[in-house]
Amino acid sequence: MIPNELPITPELVADHGLKPDEYQRILDLIGREPTFTELGIFSAMWNEHCSYKSSRLWLKTLPTEGPQVIQGPGENAGVVDIGDGLAVVFKMESHNHPSFIEPYQGAATGVGGILRDVFTMGARPIAALNALRFGDPEHPKTRHLVSGVVAGIGGYGNSFGVPTVGGEVNFHPRYNGNILVNAFAAGIARTDSIFYAAATGIGNPIVYLGSKTGRDGIHGATMASAEFGDDAEEKRPTVQVGDPFSEKLLLEACLELMQTDAVIAIQDMGAAGLTCSAVEMGAKGGLGVELDLDNVPCREDGMTAYEMMLSESQERMLMVLRPGKEDIAREIFEKWDLDFAIIGKTIEPKRFVVKRHGDVMADLPIMELGDEAPMYDRPWEPTAPAAPVAPDDVPPPASIGEALMTLMASPDLASRRWIWEQYDHLILGNTYQRPGGDAAVVRVEDGPKGLAITLDVTPRYCEADPVEGGKQAVAEAWRNLTAVGATPLAITDCLNFGSPERPEIMGQLVGCITGMAEACTALSFPVVSGNVSLYNETSGQAILPTPAVGGVGLLDDFTRSASIGFKADGEAIVLLGDTGGHLGQSLYLREIEGREDGPPPPVDLAEEKRNGDFVRDLIKAGRVSAVHDCADGGLLVALAEMALSGDRGATVSALPAGLPAHAALFGEDQARYVVTCPADAADALIADAGTAGVPAMALGTTGGGALTIAGHDPIYLAALRSCHEDWMPDYMAGGIEN
């Protein structure tokens, strides 16, 4: 037996998250009992977080190609051509379990990890976003978790020096035991300077770069692949600790080295640390890897091979260098006060060999560890259709104004200013549209090009009908990019679900992916990167299915982007798109009636494309002054958000015909936009919409200090602003409980 190794028992195998049949597969594969270090390596590489063993089969059905796609899924991040020799590099990943256990460091290292994924590809990060889900505001842990996560995101992003320009935050009791922290980052690279992870060449040096290795984060990936029980707090040592200042040095050192001809391959040490990065580099290149752990820089004494291979200490990279370029790389990294060490080499046998103190601690087949990890076709059950909810089946509110005030002050619609003001959203000087609109807009270099970025998903839709919910998540992202005038390019995703071992949960995953694939195909909106986070459940209670979609679009001229605020008094307000008064799964139904039932609004993808293309043409032609899509809360919430953003009211003199007023105002029908234009241009705009096959109607005019709906009392902006903006700061100060 190798010194310092433990005997392998069934209990030890189970503690490593491996099922008996998986362990038998290991025995059959290597023909002997694994060492303790080898067991840890298999545990890291074959867990759900790293291998996607329950989702790979279905992820293959997503469209991933297009004329604009340079690199799709399978690398650190996706790469999309934006012209003029430039590309946008972007990805979204989850850091859910760590953020629930230790919210500040969990969220902070989630930001650090996604930034590394981007600059590993050779891109300089220019924007960060996040999609957050918390439990019931009345739950005793929610306020603490919100505070810690927001502080962690701001603490890391602000210190690193990347603007956090947008995102989304929602609350629901189903996240009481498992919050979601999904981090997104985008960067700009030259199309002729993209770096990949696949190692090439025999005998090339493998170098360790960045910060030292410690005992933080050991088993982080395995922990992220298991559901919680009553022992969540005991898992705190599996959470990594980040240092944004070291990461900033690592960014500059990597980008400087990439300007030389020294780098063959590069991989971030993220989930499963040195194990995953080394295996992936070798497996992707069809080569073996040999590591000598005696050369790994450590910040703690006496670390074992097992600990070093599974540590998830942050701010670390692995590179394969061209022979003879070691001194160039060493000089650059030492200049930036970062560790540089040659810790191994590429080898011809397709083996993963790990040595420590002269002993061979692991000798495993590298391809089976990496690209050939287990893949399951798990049983799944489709979600049963929900009973329909007709507009006439939902009673009207006592007051339209009071209903709007209730919605605008609800946890899901209240202003997020308290959150985004803690983020530096202006650093680097390229942020053109700040948080609060349909999509963030960031200038590319010196312009005139700009990128629009958004994160979207409606989990209550996904639970009621996963296929329609998956379609809607993609369509909503496409619509939000369109609403600022951007041409949608591609998406990244973060698929957050409960245990795939439960057929009904696996059915949600299958349904959402099916709907997403259909929408991505119809909208020419391919998936270029992403992440799957499963086992988000505690004591058998799963989260709502939450397939978050991060969309990126291109603006030829960022200064011509549209925004949501009313711009002037006396302008015409026009509704584009068909209104059917759909109240199933609406926020009105939940917040006013206390019901969560019915099907989600159907998504007509041909209608989405037709209406969106028309809106984008209006923006490019300068024919509209404000644009906002209709989403949560429906038409009246969209009008209220436009009024608050522009600090001017509106008079609505007409509503879609044939519907109860509350259904017309609060229904969440899809493919709709509200636009404003000069009053004398409205008739021509509506006529052109008709020619394009887009339903359109004049709603009223902008101006005044209230929203006035014909036949109802005025809703004064001052009161509306107060209830909308006060909820979150009051809640976080402990002044209110719901």
ZIWONOR-V604214 format. One record per backbone hydrogen bond with DSSP energy under -1.0 kcal/mol. NH is the residue of the N-H (numbers start at 0). CO is the residue of the C=O. Records with the same first field share a line. If there is no record, write none. Layout:
# ZIWONOR-V604214
NH=CO + CO
This chain:
# ZIWONOR-V604214
4=1
12=8
13=9
14=10
16=13
17=12
22=18
23=19
24=20
25=21
26=22
27=23
28=24
29=25
30=26
38=34
39=35
40=36
41=37
42=38
43=39
44=40
45=41
50=46
51=47
55=51
58=54
59=55
60=57
61=58
68=65
69=78
70=78
77=89
78=70
79=87
80=67
81=85
85=82
86=188
87=79
88=186
89=77
90=184
92=182
94=180
98=94
99=95
100=96
101=97
105=101
106=102
107=103
108=104
109=105
110=106
111=107
112=108
113=109
114=110
115=111
116=112
117=113
118=114
119=115
120=117
121=118
122=117
123=187
125=185
126=185
127=162
128=183
129=165
130=181
131=167
132=179
133=169
138=135
141=138
144=140
145=141
146=142
147=143
148=144
149=145
150=146
151=147
152=148
153=149
154=150
155=151
156=152
157=153
158=154
159=155
160=156
161=156
163=423
164=127
167=129
169=131
171=133
174=171
175=172
179=132
181=130
182=92
183=128
184=90
185=126
186=88
187=123
188=86
190=84
192=189
194=120
198=280
202=345
205=343
206=318
207=340
208=316
209=338
210=314
212=296
216=236
219=216
222=218
223=219
224=221
225=222
227=536
234=231
235=232
237=234
238=235
246=242
247=243
248=244
249=245
250=246
251=247
252=248
253=249
254=250
255=251
256=252
257=253
259=256
263=319
264=319
265=195
266=317
268=315
269=267
272=269
274=271 + 308
275=271
276=272
277=273
278=274
279=275
280=276
281=277
282=278
283=279
284=280
286=281
287=346
288=350
289=344
290=352
291=342
292=354
294=291
295=292
298=212
307=303
308=304
309=305
310=306
311=215
316=208
317=266
318=206
319=264
320=204
321=261
324=321
328=324
329=325
330=326
331=327
332=328
333=329
334=330
335=331
336=333
337=332
338=209
340=207
342=205
343=205
344=289
345=203
346=287
350=348
351=363
352=288
353=361
354=290
355=358
358=355
360=353
361=353
363=351
365=349
368=364
369=365
371=366
372=369
375=52
380=502
392=389
393=390
402=398
403=399
404=400
405=401
406=402
407=403
408=404
409=406
412=409
413=409
414=723
418=415
419=415
420=416
421=418
424=422
428=425
431=440
432=440
439=452
440=432
441=450
442=429
443=448
446=443
449=554
450=441
451=552
452=439
453=550
455=548
460=457
461=457
462=458
463=459
464=460
468=464
469=465
470=466
471=467
472=468
473=469
474=470
475=471
476=472
477=473
478=474
479=475
480=476
481=477
482=478
484=481
485=480
486=553
488=551
489=551
490=525
491=549
492=528
493=547
494=530
495=545
496=532
501=498
505=501
506=502
507=503
508=504
509=505
510=506
511=507
512=508
513=509
514=510
515=511
516=512
517=513
518=514
519=515
520=516
521=517
522=518
523=520
524=519
526=62
527=490
530=492
532=494
534=497
535=496
536=534
537=540
538=227
540=537
542=535
545=495
547=493 + 545
548=455
549=491
550=453
551=489
552=451
553=486
554=449
557=447
559=556
560=557
561=483
565=641
569=701
571=676
572=699
573=674
574=696
575=672
576=694
584=596
585=582
589=585
590=586
591=587
592=587
594=588
607=603
608=604
609=605
610=606
611=607
612=608
613=609
614=610
615=611
616=612
617=613
618=614
619=615
620=616
621=618
622=617
624=675
626=562
627=673
629=671
633=630
635=664
637=633
638=634
639=635
640=636
641=637
642=638
643=639
644=640
645=641
646=642
647=642
648=703
649=705
650=700
651=707
652=698
653=698
663=659
664=660
665=661
666=662
667=581
672=575
673=627
674=573
675=625
676=571
680=677
684=680
685=681
686=682
687=683
688=684
689=685
690=686
691=687
692=689
693=688
696=574
698=572
699=572
700=650
701=570
702=648
706=714
707=649
709=651
711=708
714=706
716=704
719=715
720=716
721=717
722=718
723=719
724=720
725=721
729=725
730=726
731=727
732=728
733=730
734=729
